[in-house]
Amino acid sequence: MRDVYQEQMAALNQALGDMVSEVGAAMAQATQALLQADLELAEKVISDHDSLTEKSAEAEDQAFQLLALQAPVAGDLRSIVSGFQLVSEIDRMGALALHVAKVARRRHPAKVLPEEVAGYFEEMGRLAVELAHDARRVLQDQDYHDALTLMDDDDAMDDLHRHLFTVMMDREWEHGVAAAVDVTLLGRYYERFADHAVLIGRRVVFQATGKTPEELQEVS
């Protein structure tokens, strides 16, 4: 029975890792659609979102089966409950990529971003994909040391997000309120995407150790 549980738990973590990879690809495509006013690519991100919804439901079913059939206790129960929470985090990452694509579609054929901020979003998109890649590795390897490192990796995203406001508050901003609103919302989408990747790291730390990152730091 123990071997069966381990195999099923590994399969769940593999499925979750694949989902993170999918949302990373979605954010990469949404960013390209945003930067290039690519309507076809924006539509692809929007239509592909249904696939993520289906995979989320399948992952939840896997977790429910583990809960119902394996009668888990202690650490095993902790891992399964974390699995449910991880599905939620990944869903939200997918929704944020979807929001980016919808902004690109809504403004087509115009580009959403003024030239002054386009470079910021190109870099934010790169960081978002990198964080998704790292979150996938952490989920599949279940290495809490890597998970702790992931939690520090969104600092660059936070810095870019802060700098966006500096650009918009500059007296030379000539693009009006609508552009400022778009930039503000989009910046928030990327920042939240990174935050959810970090939360995946926190979940994996708890899965592996039964402690929060803060508790681990106190012990060390």
N, CA, C and O of each residue as an XYZ file, in Angstrom:
880
protein
N       0.824     -1.200      0.000
C       0.000      0.000      0.000
C       0.866      1.262      0.000
O       0.549      2.251     -0.660
N       1.965      1.202      0.754
C       2.842      2.368      0.818
C       3.439      2.678     -0.542
O       3.530      3.841     -0.934
N       3.852      1.629     -1.274
C       4.415      1.836     -2.602
C       3.386      2.452     -3.543
O       3.713      3.317     -4.355
N       2.145      1.999     -3.427
C       1.079      2.537     -4.273
C       0.876      4.022     -3.976
O       0.734      4.839     -4.886
N       0.867      4.353     -2.684
C       0.697      5.760     -2.305
C       1.817      6.613     -2.891
O       1.555      7.668     -3.469
N       3.060      6.165     -2.745
C       4.204      6.935     -3.243
C       4.100      7.141     -4.752
O       4.391      8.227     -5.254
N       3.690      6.110     -5.467
C       3.549      6.218     -6.923
C       2.463      7.217     -7.299
O       2.635      8.017     -8.218
N       1.334      7.164     -6.575
C       0.231      8.069     -6.883
C       0.582      9.509     -6.519
O       0.200     10.441     -7.227
N       1.309      9.691     -5.419
C       1.714     11.033     -5.028
C       2.706     11.602     -6.038
O       2.637     12.780     -6.389
N       3.623     10.763     -6.499
C       4.583     11.209     -7.518
C       3.859     11.579     -8.810
O       4.235     12.539     -9.482
N       2.822     10.817     -9.156
C       2.044     11.118    -10.360
C       1.315     12.450    -10.216
O       1.221     13.218    -11.173
N       0.802     12.720     -9.022
C       0.134     14.000     -8.786
C       1.124     15.163     -8.917
O       0.823     16.173     -9.553
N       2.299     15.013     -8.312
C       3.298     16.074     -8.413
C       3.772     16.275     -9.849
O       4.061     17.396    -10.268
N       3.847     15.174    -10.598
C       4.206     15.282    -12.016
C       3.141     16.063    -12.775
O       3.453     16.927    -13.594
N       1.875     15.747    -12.492
C       0.770     16.451    -13.155
C       0.790     17.939    -12.809
O       0.572     18.786    -13.676
N       1.051     18.250    -11.544
C       1.114     19.648    -11.132
C       2.280     20.366    -11.816
O       2.151     21.514    -12.240
N       3.412     19.677    -11.915
C       4.555     20.263    -12.605
C       4.253     20.541    -14.068
O       4.651     21.578    -14.600
N       3.554     19.623    -14.718
C       3.178     19.826    -16.123
C       2.245     21.027    -16.266
O       2.335     21.782    -17.234
N       1.352     21.194    -15.295
C       0.443     22.339    -15.329
C       1.205     23.653    -15.185
O       0.890     24.632    -15.861
N       2.203     23.678    -14.310
C       3.014     24.889    -14.152
C       3.759     25.194    -15.456
O       3.875     26.350    -15.863
N       4.255     24.150    -16.093
C       4.925     24.345    -17.377
C       3.964     24.955    -18.392
O       4.346     25.817    -19.184
N       2.723     24.502    -18.360
C       1.709     25.007    -19.293
C       1.399     26.482    -19.034
O       1.266     27.264    -19.976
N       1.285     26.862    -17.763
C       0.981     28.279    -17.494
C       2.185     29.160    -17.809
O       2.023     30.321    -18.187
N       3.391     28.616    -17.654
C       4.573     29.369    -18.060
C       4.580     29.627    -19.556
O       4.891     30.731    -20.003
N       4.236     28.603    -20.330
C       4.156     28.767    -21.783
C       3.060     29.751    -22.159
O       3.218     30.542    -23.090
N       1.942     29.699    -21.429
C       0.842     30.636    -21.697
C       1.275     32.073    -21.439
O       0.937     32.973    -22.207
N       2.020     32.289    -20.363
C       2.480     33.646    -20.069
C       3.506     34.116    -21.100
O       3.529     35.294    -21.457
N       4.343     33.214    -21.575
C       5.296     33.579    -22.624
C       4.548     34.013    -23.886
O       4.906     35.014    -24.507
N       3.526     33.275    -24.261
C       2.748     33.610    -25.458
C       1.942     34.890    -25.250
O       1.839     35.719    -26.155
N       1.372     35.047    -24.059
C       0.596     36.254    -23.769
C       1.491     37.494    -23.817
O       1.073     38.552    -24.288
N       2.721     37.356    -23.327
C       3.659     38.479    -23.361
C       4.016     38.845    -24.793
O       4.086     40.023    -25.144
N       4.241     37.834    -25.611
C       4.543     38.100    -27.021
C       3.360     38.783    -27.701
O       3.537     39.725    -28.474
N       2.152     38.301    -27.406
C       0.955     38.923    -27.977
C       0.842     40.377    -27.548
O       0.448     41.237    -28.335
N       1.188     40.646    -26.302
C       1.123     41.996    -25.754
C       2.130     42.913    -26.431
O       1.792     44.035    -26.810
N       3.352     42.449    -26.584
C       4.424     43.281    -27.128
C       4.272     43.514    -28.623
O       4.670     44.560    -29.137
N       3.692     42.533    -29.324
C       3.641     42.602    -30.791
C       2.235     42.852    -31.330
O       2.034     42.871    -32.544
N       1.260     43.043    -30.440
C      -0.144     43.191    -30.858
C      -0.552     42.025    -31.756
O      -1.155     42.212    -32.812
N      -0.208     40.826    -31.309
C      -0.453     39.602    -32.087
C      -1.800     39.013    -31.658
O      -1.891     38.329    -30.639
N      -2.829     39.284    -32.439
C      -4.179     38.841    -32.095
C      -4.291     37.320    -32.121
O      -4.927     36.725    -31.252
N      -3.675     36.696    -33.114
C      -3.759     35.236    -33.237
C      -3.175     34.542    -32.004
O      -3.740     33.570    -31.503
N      -2.061     35.042    -31.532
C      -1.425     34.438    -30.369
C      -2.253     34.698    -29.105
O      -2.374     33.822    -28.249
N      -2.817     35.893    -28.992
C      -3.678     36.188    -27.848
C      -4.879     35.238    -27.829
O      -5.249     34.714    -26.779
N      -5.475     35.026    -28.990
C      -6.626     34.112    -29.077
C      -6.229     32.689    -28.707
O      -7.018     31.956    -28.111
N      -5.004     32.298    -29.062
C      -4.541     30.949    -28.725
C      -4.447     30.776    -27.220
O      -4.878     29.754    -26.685
N      -3.887     31.763    -26.531
C      -3.783     31.692    -25.068
C      -5.173     31.576    -24.461
O      -5.389     30.787    -23.542
N      -6.105     32.354    -24.969
C      -7.462     32.364    -24.422
C      -8.147     31.025    -24.641
O      -8.773     30.491    -23.726
N      -8.033     30.479    -25.845
C      -8.706     29.206    -26.133
C      -8.028     28.028    -25.431
O      -8.699     27.071    -25.045
N      -6.710     28.091    -25.262
C      -5.986     26.995    -24.603
C      -6.253     26.939    -23.103
O      -5.944     25.940    -22.454
N      -6.823     28.005    -22.551
C      -7.058     28.032    -21.105
C      -8.016     26.924    -20.662
O      -7.938     26.450    -19.528
N      -8.915     26.514    -21.555
C      -9.849     25.432    -21.218
C      -9.107     24.139    -20.883
O      -9.543     23.365    -20.031
N      -7.973     23.915    -21.567
C      -7.176     22.722    -21.303
C      -6.643     22.735    -19.880
O      -6.622     21.699    -19.215
N      -6.210     23.903    -19.407
C      -5.707     24.005    -18.037
C      -6.823     23.741    -17.032
O      -6.604     23.089    -16.011
N      -8.007     24.243    -17.321
C      -9.146     24.011    -16.431
C      -9.431     22.517    -16.295
O      -9.698     22.023    -15.200
N      -9.372     21.803    -17.423
C      -9.599     20.358    -17.395
C      -8.514     19.649    -16.586
O      -8.811     18.741    -15.810
N      -7.275     20.056    -16.764
C      -6.175     19.410    -16.040
C      -6.252     19.706    -14.536
O      -5.879     18.868    -13.715
N      -6.733     20.886    -14.189
C      -6.915     21.214    -12.772
C      -7.932     20.273    -12.135
O      -7.732     19.774    -11.028
N      -9.023     20.043    -12.854
C     -10.055     19.131    -12.338
C      -9.507     17.716    -12.197
O      -9.817     17.021    -11.230
N      -8.693     17.290    -13.162
C      -8.099     15.946    -13.091
C      -7.139     15.835    -11.910
O      -7.116     14.812    -11.226
N      -6.343     16.883    -11.664
C      -5.405     16.862    -10.530
C      -6.161     16.816     -9.208
O      -5.750     16.117     -8.282
N      -7.253     17.547     -9.115
C      -8.061     17.502     -7.895
C      -8.647     16.114     -7.689
O      -8.718     15.628     -6.561
N      -9.066     15.474     -8.778
C      -9.582     14.101     -8.683
C      -8.498     13.151     -8.165
O      -8.772     12.274     -7.345
N      -7.267     13.332     -8.651
C      -6.166     12.504     -8.162
C      -5.968     12.683     -6.658
O      -5.757     11.716     -5.925
N      -6.039     13.935     -6.214
C      -5.867     14.204     -4.783
C      -7.012     13.608     -3.972
O      -6.788     13.060     -2.892
N      -8.229     13.709     -4.482
C      -9.377     13.122     -3.783
C      -9.244     11.600     -3.676
O      -9.583     11.011     -2.649
N      -8.752     10.976     -4.739
C      -8.558      9.521     -4.710
C      -7.529      9.123     -3.668
O      -7.713      8.139     -2.951
N      -6.459      9.874     -3.582
C      -5.462      9.604     -2.550
C      -6.064      9.747     -1.164
O      -5.788      8.949     -0.268
N      -6.883     10.764     -0.999
C      -7.504     11.022      0.294
C      -8.479      9.910      0.661
O      -8.535      9.479      1.813
N      -9.251      9.447     -0.328
C     -10.308      8.476     -0.057
C      -9.790      7.037      0.043
O     -10.285      6.249      0.849
N      -8.804      6.705     -0.770
C      -8.403      5.305     -0.887
C      -7.198      4.931     -0.038
O      -7.026      3.763      0.311
N      -6.364      5.908      0.299
C      -5.131      5.585      1.012
C      -5.207      5.847      2.515
O      -4.290      5.489      3.253
N      -6.306      6.477      2.977
C      -6.466      6.790      4.402
C      -5.187      7.394      4.978
O      -4.627      6.852      5.931
N      -4.723      8.495      4.421
C      -3.427      9.047      4.833
C      -3.472      9.659      6.235
O      -4.515     10.124      6.693
N      -2.339      9.646      6.888
C      -2.206     10.296      8.191
C      -0.921     11.118      8.190
O      -0.033     10.915      7.362
N      -0.846     12.047      9.135
C       0.363     12.840      9.387
C       0.950     13.423      8.098
O       0.276     14.181      7.401
N       2.204     13.073      7.776
C       2.893     13.675      6.638
C       2.200     13.408      5.322
O       2.176     14.277      4.450
N       1.630     12.215      5.159
C       0.936     11.900      3.914
C      -0.286     12.796      3.728
O      -0.534     13.296      2.631
N      -1.031     12.993      4.782
C      -2.198     13.866      4.717
C      -1.773     15.296      4.397
O      -2.434     15.987      3.622
N      -0.688     15.727      4.987
C      -0.160     17.066      4.730
C       0.161     17.242      3.252
O      -0.143     18.284      2.672
N       0.764     16.246      2.647
C       1.123     16.322      1.231
C      -0.112     16.419      0.344
O      -0.130     17.175     -0.627
N      -1.134     15.657      0.678
C      -2.340     15.663     -0.147
C      -3.072     16.995     -0.036
O      -3.512     17.555     -1.040
N      -3.200     17.498      1.189
C      -3.856     18.800      1.376
C      -3.080     19.886      0.638
O      -3.679     20.771      0.026
N      -1.769     19.822      0.693
C      -0.952     20.785     -0.049
C      -1.198     20.661     -1.551
O      -1.147     21.650     -2.281
N      -1.466     19.432     -2.004
C      -1.767     19.217     -3.415
C      -2.978     20.013     -3.862
O      -2.962     20.620     -4.933
N      -4.034     20.018     -3.050
C      -5.213     20.821     -3.366
C      -4.848     22.305     -3.456
O      -5.295     23.010     -4.360
N      -4.041     22.760     -2.518
C      -3.654     24.171     -2.498
C      -2.804     24.524     -3.717
O      -2.915     25.620     -4.268
N      -1.961     23.591     -4.128
C      -1.113     23.832     -5.293
C      -1.941     23.960     -6.566
O      -1.631     24.785     -7.426
N      -2.978     23.162     -6.694
C      -3.863     23.286     -7.853
C      -4.418     24.706     -7.925
O      -4.481     25.303     -8.999
N      -4.817     25.236     -6.778
C      -5.366     26.589     -6.730
C      -4.341     27.635     -7.153
O      -4.665     28.558     -7.900
N      -3.099     27.492     -6.676
C      -2.057     28.454     -7.043
C      -1.817     28.432     -8.555
O      -1.699     29.484     -9.184
N      -1.746     27.249     -9.124
C      -1.473     27.128    -10.561
C      -2.643     27.667    -11.380
O      -2.439     28.310    -12.409
N      -3.867     27.406    -10.923
C      -5.047     27.967    -11.585
C      -4.957     29.484    -11.677
O      -5.263     30.079    -12.710
N      -4.535     30.095    -10.580
C      -4.463     31.557    -10.552
C      -3.376     32.072    -11.486
O      -3.540     33.118    -12.113
N      -2.271     31.344    -11.579
C      -1.230     31.736    -12.532
C      -1.773     31.689    -13.961
O      -1.524     32.590    -14.761
N      -2.515     30.630    -14.267
C      -3.116     30.519    -15.591
C      -4.097     31.644    -15.866
O      -4.154     32.168    -16.978
N      -4.874     32.019    -14.846
C      -5.839     33.106    -15.012
C      -5.135     34.432    -15.286
O      -5.644     35.260    -16.041
N      -3.979     34.636    -14.682
C      -3.236     35.881    -14.896
C      -2.668     35.958    -16.309
O      -2.682     37.023    -16.925
N      -2.171     34.842    -16.822
C      -1.733     34.813    -18.219
C      -2.915     35.099    -19.147
O      -2.772     35.796    -20.151
N      -4.073     34.556    -18.802
C      -5.292     34.793    -19.574
C      -5.646     36.282    -19.581
O      -6.019     36.826    -20.621
N      -5.533     36.935    -18.433
C      -5.840     38.369    -18.352
C      -4.926     39.175    -19.270
O      -5.377     40.100    -19.944
N      -3.637     38.822    -19.294
C      -2.693     39.533    -20.167
C      -3.117     39.390    -21.625
O      -3.132     40.364    -22.378
N      -3.458     38.168    -22.009
C      -3.875     37.922    -23.392
C      -5.147     38.698    -23.737
O      -5.287     39.194    -24.854
N      -6.055     38.801    -22.800
C      -7.309     39.518    -23.061
C      -7.068     41.015    -23.231
O      -7.743     41.663    -24.031
N      -6.111     41.570    -22.486
C      -5.777     42.978    -22.681
C      -5.220     43.187    -24.084
O      -5.587     44.145    -24.765
N      -4.329     42.287    -24.518
C      -3.761     42.393    -25.867
C      -4.858     42.303    -26.921
O      -4.833     43.036    -27.911
N      -5.814     41.412    -26.713
C      -6.913     41.266    -27.676
C      -7.807     42.510    -27.690
O      -8.228     42.969    -28.752
N      -8.086     43.039    -26.521
C      -8.999     44.178    -26.429
C      -8.448     45.407    -27.142
O      -9.216     46.169    -27.730
N      -7.141     45.614    -27.104
C      -6.540     46.805    -27.706
C      -6.132     46.614    -29.166
O      -5.753     47.577    -29.832
N      -6.204     45.393    -29.665
C      -5.814     45.126    -31.052
C      -6.676     45.974    -32.001
O      -7.870     46.134    -31.750
N      -6.095     46.527    -33.095
C      -4.747     46.294    -33.629
C      -3.664     47.190    -33.015
O      -2.495     47.091    -33.389
N      -4.043     48.055    -32.083
C      -3.039     48.911    -31.462
C      -2.196     48.115    -30.474
O      -2.651     47.116    -29.917
N      -0.984     48.560    -30.266
C      -0.169     47.997    -29.193
C      -0.623     48.592    -27.865
O      -0.943     49.778    -27.785
N      -0.649     47.779    -26.845
C      -1.102     48.236    -25.535
C      -0.070     49.134    -24.881
O      -0.419     50.119    -24.230
N       1.187     48.799    -25.052
C       2.246     49.401    -24.236
C       2.962     50.534    -24.953
O       3.399     50.364    -26.090
N       3.088     51.688    -24.307
C       3.973     52.727    -24.831
C       5.426     52.233    -24.843
O       5.806     51.357    -24.066
N       6.212     52.808    -25.730
C       7.601     52.370    -25.875
C       8.384     52.484    -24.571
O       9.281     51.682    -24.309
N       8.049     53.476    -23.758
C       8.794     53.692    -22.513
C       8.737     52.498    -21.557
O       9.644     52.299    -20.750
N       7.669     51.710    -21.654
C       7.504     50.606    -20.696
C       7.582     49.230    -21.343
O       7.564     48.220    -20.638
N       7.667     49.167    -22.669
C       7.665     47.861    -23.339
C       8.817     46.987    -22.854
O       8.640     45.786    -22.653
N       9.998     47.582    -22.664
C      11.148     46.808    -22.207
C      10.945     46.222    -20.824
O      11.422     45.125    -20.533
N      10.236     46.951    -19.966
C       9.931     46.429    -18.632
C       9.111     45.146    -18.737
O       9.380     44.167    -18.041
N       8.117     45.164    -19.606
C       7.236     44.000    -19.704
C       7.902     42.825    -20.419
O       7.599     41.664    -20.143
N       8.796     43.136    -21.324
C       9.569     42.048    -21.937
C      10.371     41.303    -20.865
O      10.422     40.073    -20.853
N      10.994     42.072    -19.969
C      11.772     41.458    -18.894
C      10.862     40.781    -17.860
O      11.195     39.708    -17.356
N       9.738     41.387    -17.546
C       8.806     40.769    -16.603
C       8.278     39.447    -17.153
O       8.109     38.482    -16.408
N       8.020     39.405    -18.459
C       7.590     38.151    -19.072
C       8.664     37.083    -18.977
O       8.373     35.921    -18.692
N       9.908     37.482    -19.217
C      11.019     36.517    -19.118
C      11.134     35.970    -17.697
O      11.298     34.767    -17.495
N      11.045     36.861    -16.723
C      11.140     36.426    -15.330
C       9.979     35.516    -14.941
O      10.162     34.543    -14.211
N       8.794     35.837    -15.429
C       7.627     35.012    -15.112
C       7.806     33.586    -15.623
O       7.500     32.624    -14.918
N       8.297     33.457    -16.839
C       8.516     32.124    -17.417
C       9.608     31.389    -16.643
O       9.500     30.187    -16.404
N      10.644     32.103    -16.258
C      11.734     31.494    -15.483
C      11.233     30.992    -14.127
O      11.609     29.907    -13.684
N      10.388     31.783    -13.477
C       9.825     31.367    -12.189
C       8.928     30.143    -12.346
O       8.928     29.252    -11.497
N       8.169     30.108    -13.429
C       7.327     28.936    -13.676
C       8.186     27.696    -13.896
O       7.868     26.614    -13.401
N       9.266     27.859    -14.636
C      10.189     26.732    -14.858
C      10.767     26.240    -13.531
O      10.835     25.034    -13.291
N      11.179     27.161    -12.680
C      11.742     26.775    -11.383
C      10.684     26.114    -10.495
O      10.979     25.164     -9.770
N       9.459     26.620    -10.559
C       8.382     26.021     -9.759
C       8.099     24.597    -10.215
O       7.812     23.725     -9.395
N       8.178     24.359    -11.517
C       7.975     22.991    -12.015
C       9.062     22.063    -11.464
O       8.773     20.958    -11.006
N      10.297     22.521    -11.514
C      11.394     21.678    -11.019
C      11.222     21.373     -9.533
O      11.439     20.242     -9.099
N      10.835     22.374     -8.765
C      10.648     22.193     -7.324
C       9.532     21.189     -7.043
O       9.658     20.339     -6.162
N       8.440     21.295     -7.798
C       7.318     20.372     -7.602
C       7.719     18.935     -7.901
O       7.363     18.015     -7.164
N       8.448     18.751     -8.968
C       8.758     17.392     -9.397
C       9.907     16.782     -8.603
O       9.937     15.569     -8.397
N      10.856     17.608     -8.154
C      11.984     17.086     -7.372
C      11.678     17.021     -5.883
O      12.285     16.240     -5.150
N      10.723     17.854     -5.434
C      10.364     17.916     -4.014
C      11.573     18.215     -3.130
O      11.707     17.676     -2.032
N      12.436     19.074     -3.625
C      13.625     19.481     -2.878
C      13.310     20.802     -2.172
O      13.188     21.840     -2.822
N      13.182     20.765     -0.860
C      12.747     21.978     -0.173
C      13.842     23.051     -0.155
O      13.540     24.232      0.018
N      15.108     22.656     -0.333
C      16.171     23.661     -0.428
C      15.982     24.514     -1.690
O      16.116     25.737     -1.647
N      15.669     23.854     -2.813
C      15.375     24.599     -4.036
C      14.125     25.446     -3.861
O      14.041     26.559     -4.382
N      13.151     24.914     -3.123
C      11.913     25.663     -2.883
C      12.200     26.939     -2.110
O      11.606     27.981     -2.388
N      13.101     26.867     -1.147
C      13.473     28.062     -0.391
C      14.152     29.090     -1.287
O      13.926     30.291     -1.145
N      14.985     28.615     -2.211
C      15.642     29.520     -3.150
C      14.625     30.203     -4.053
O      14.730     31.398     -4.327
N      13.638     29.437     -4.515
C      12.593     29.987     -5.373
C      11.895     31.165     -4.704
O      11.506     32.128     -5.364
N      11.745     31.075     -3.401
C      11.024     32.120     -2.672
C      11.748     33.457     -2.705
O      11.133     34.495     -2.462
N      13.031     33.452     -2.998
C      13.794     34.706     -3.077
C      13.912     35.235     -4.503
O      14.444     36.321     -4.732
N      13.407     34.449     -5.464
C      13.683     34.756     -6.863
C      12.735     35.776     -7.486
O      12.898     36.134     -8.653
N      11.752     36.246     -6.729
C      10.827     37.213     -7.326
C      11.205     38.653     -7.002
O      10.457     39.574     -7.331
N      12.348     38.861     -6.365
C      12.766     40.223     -6.023
C      12.918     41.090     -7.273
O      12.551     42.265     -7.266
N      13.454     40.512     -8.335
C      13.646     41.276     -9.571
C      12.303     41.704    -10.151
O      12.177     42.809    -10.680
N      11.297     40.830    -10.052
C       9.961     41.188    -10.536
C       9.390     42.344     -9.718
O       8.791     43.266    -10.274
N       9.572     42.296     -8.416
C       9.084     43.375     -7.556
C       9.753     44.703     -7.901
O       9.108     45.752     -7.896
N      11.050     44.650     -8.201
C      11.778     45.865     -8.554
C      11.237     46.475     -9.857
O      11.032     47.685     -9.953
N      11.013     45.620    -10.845
C      10.471     46.106    -12.116
C       9.090     46.719    -11.928
O       8.762     47.749    -12.518
N       8.296     46.066    -11.100
C       6.948     46.572    -10.844
C       6.997     47.958    -10.211
O       6.218     48.838    -10.577
N       7.895     48.148     -9.279
C       8.037     49.463     -8.641
C       8.508     50.521     -9.637
O       8.037     51.658     -9.606
N       9.432     50.149    -10.514
C       9.965     51.106    -11.476
C       8.908     51.564    -12.480
O       8.966     52.687    -12.980
N       7.950     50.695    -12.771
C       6.867     51.079    -13.675
C       6.144     52.319    -13.166
O       5.813     53.216    -13.941
N       5.903     52.363    -11.872
C       5.199     53.508    -11.309
C       6.036     54.777    -11.414
O       5.494     55.870    -11.574
N       7.338     54.636    -11.327
C       8.218     55.789    -11.491
C       8.067     56.372    -12.889
O       8.012     57.590    -13.059
N       8.000     55.500    -13.886
C       7.842     55.960    -15.271
C       6.498     56.657    -15.458
O       6.427     57.717    -16.079
N       5.446     56.069    -14.927
C       4.105     56.641    -15.125
C       3.901     57.943    -14.365
O       3.114     58.793    -14.782
N       4.602     58.098    -13.258
C       4.460     59.322    -12.470
C       5.322     60.470    -12.997
O       5.209     61.609    -12.543
N       6.181     60.148    -13.960
C       7.035     61.177    -14.533
C       6.187     62.224    -15.252
O       5.209     61.876    -15.914
N       6.543     63.473    -15.133
C       5.750     64.550    -15.745
C       5.759     64.477    -17.267
O       4.931     65.109    -17.923
N       6.694     63.706    -17.838
C       6.770     63.577    -19.289
C       5.872     62.465    -19.832
O       5.848     62.226    -21.040
N       5.143     61.793    -18.963
C       4.203     60.760    -19.425
C       3.134     61.410    -20.304
O       2.412     62.300    -19.853
N       3.034     60.963    -21.562
C       2.167     61.617    -22.537
C       1.040     60.718    -23.042
O       0.384     61.047    -24.031
N       0.814     59.607    -22.385
C      -0.052     58.591    -22.986
C      -1.441     58.506    -22.369
O      -2.232     57.634    -22.731
N      -1.735     59.393    -21.454
C      -3.089     59.481    -20.948
C      -3.432     58.470    -19.876
O      -2.620     57.627    -19.495
N      -4.665     58.583    -19.400
C      -5.124     57.767    -18.288
C      -5.340     56.320    -18.700
O      -4.981     55.410    -17.952
N      -5.921     56.087    -19.878
C      -6.222     54.715    -20.304
C      -4.954     53.870    -20.379
O      -4.935     52.726    -19.924
N      -3.901     54.434    -20.952
C      -2.635     53.697    -21.041
C      -2.064     53.445    -19.650
O      -1.517     52.375    -19.383
N      -2.193     54.429    -18.767
C      -1.684     54.264    -17.404
C      -2.431     53.156    -16.669
O      -1.836     52.385    -15.917
N      -3.745     53.088    -16.896
C      -4.547     52.024    -16.266
C      -4.117     50.663    -16.794
O      -3.950     49.722    -16.018
N      -3.937     50.551    -18.110
C      -3.491     49.277    -18.697
C      -2.150     48.851    -18.115
O      -1.975     47.694    -17.735
N      -1.213     49.772    -18.046
C       0.124     49.453    -17.544
C       0.051     49.041    -16.077
O       0.733     48.106    -15.658
N      -0.765     49.730    -15.307
C      -0.903     49.404    -13.883
C      -1.468     48.003    -13.694
O      -0.950     47.218    -12.900
N      -2.542     47.692    -14.437
C      -3.152     46.364    -14.322
C      -2.194     45.274    -14.776
O      -2.054     44.246    -14.113
N      -1.537     45.498    -15.903
C      -0.630     44.480    -16.429
C       0.547     44.247    -15.481
O       0.962     43.109    -15.259
N       1.073     45.327    -14.933
C       2.159     45.165    -13.968
C       1.731     44.318    -12.791
O       2.491     43.484    -12.300
N       0.511     44.538    -12.344
C      -0.021     43.753    -11.231
C      -0.180     42.288    -11.615
O       0.088     41.406    -10.800
N      -0.609     42.019    -12.834
C      -0.759     40.622    -13.272
C       0.573     39.873    -13.198
O       0.641     38.748    -12.703
N       1.623     40.514    -13.694
C       2.934     39.855    -13.669
C       3.446     39.694    -12.238
O       4.018     38.661    -11.891
N       3.243     40.701    -11.427
C       3.694     40.603    -10.038
C       2.973     39.469     -9.316
O       3.598     38.713     -8.572
N       1.672     39.346     -9.527
C       0.906     38.290     -8.858
C       1.293     36.910     -9.398
O       1.313     35.937     -8.644
N       1.595     36.817    -10.677
C       2.065     35.554    -11.252
C       3.301     35.088    -10.502
O       3.405     33.922    -10.120
N       4.236     36.004    -10.294
C       5.459     35.677     -9.559
C       5.142     35.290     -8.118
O       5.737     34.358     -7.576
N       4.209     36.003     -7.501
C       3.846     35.700     -6.116
C       3.312     34.280     -5.980
O       3.630     33.584     -5.016
N       2.502     33.851     -6.945
C       1.947     32.494     -6.872
C       3.037     31.436     -7.097
O       2.978     30.353     -6.516
N       4.019     31.743     -7.930
C       5.153     30.819     -8.084
C       5.893     30.677     -6.754
O       6.303     29.578     -6.379
N       6.061     31.787     -6.048
C       6.707     31.753     -4.736
C       5.876     30.948     -3.740
O       6.421     30.201     -2.928
N       4.563     31.105     -3.807
C       3.698     30.338     -2.908
C       3.789     28.842     -3.174
O       3.631     28.036     -2.257
N       4.045     28.466     -4.430
C       4.289     27.054     -4.721
C       5.510     26.582     -3.945
O       5.507     25.491     -3.376
N       6.557     27.409     -3.925
C       7.737     27.063     -3.139
C       7.403     26.875     -1.673
O       7.878     25.929     -1.045
N       6.588     27.767     -1.118
C       6.183     27.645      0.284
C       5.431     26.339      0.536
O       5.651     25.666      1.543
N       4.541     25.992     -0.397
C       3.763     24.746     -0.238
C       4.674     23.526     -0.240
O       4.481     22.592      0.538
N       5.664     23.545     -1.119
C       6.574     22.397     -1.203
C       7.420     22.293      0.059
O       7.671     21.190      0.543
N       7.859     23.419      0.596
C       8.600     23.398      1.865
C       7.754     22.741      2.950
O       8.242     21.913      3.718
N       6.490     23.119      3.003
C       5.610     22.554      4.030
C       5.340     21.076      3.780
O       5.308     20.282      4.719
N       5.144     20.705      2.515
C       4.971     19.294      2.168
C       6.147     18.460      2.660
O       5.973     17.394      3.251
N       7.343     18.968      2.403
C       8.548     18.183      2.659
C       8.946     18.146      4.130
O       9.512     17.157      4.596
N       8.654     19.221      4.865
C       9.199     19.338      6.223
C       8.145     19.448      7.322
O       8.436     19.201      8.493
N       6.920     19.818      6.943
C       5.901     20.064      7.958
C       6.087     21.402      8.655
O       5.418     21.685      9.649
N       6.994     22.229      8.139
C       7.260     23.540      8.734
C       7.150     24.632      7.673
O       7.341     24.390      6.481
N       6.839     25.828      8.137
C       6.887     26.968      7.230
C       8.344     27.380      7.030
O       9.206     27.026      7.835
N       8.624     28.128      5.956
C      10.001     28.609      5.770
C      10.509     29.395      6.967
O      11.682     29.292      7.325
N       9.632     30.184      7.593
C      10.040     30.974      8.748
C      10.432     30.076      9.925
O      11.395     30.357     10.639
N       9.680     29.006     10.113
C      10.000     28.066     11.190
C      11.329     27.365     10.940
O      12.093     27.123     11.873
N      11.602     27.040      9.682
C      12.878     26.428      9.346
C      14.045     27.366      9.662
O      15.086     26.942     10.165
N      13.847     28.647      9.354
C      14.904     29.618      9.614
C      15.172     29.751     11.121
O      16.313     29.943     11.542
N      14.117     29.647     11.918
C      14.296     29.716     13.373
C      15.104     28.529     13.878
O      15.950     28.660     14.763
N      14.818     27.353     13.287
C      15.543     26.134     13.702
C      17.009     26.216     13.346
O      17.882     25.816     14.117
N      17.268     26.757     12.129
C      18.664     26.830     11.675
C      19.416     27.960     12.389
O      20.602     28.170     12.134
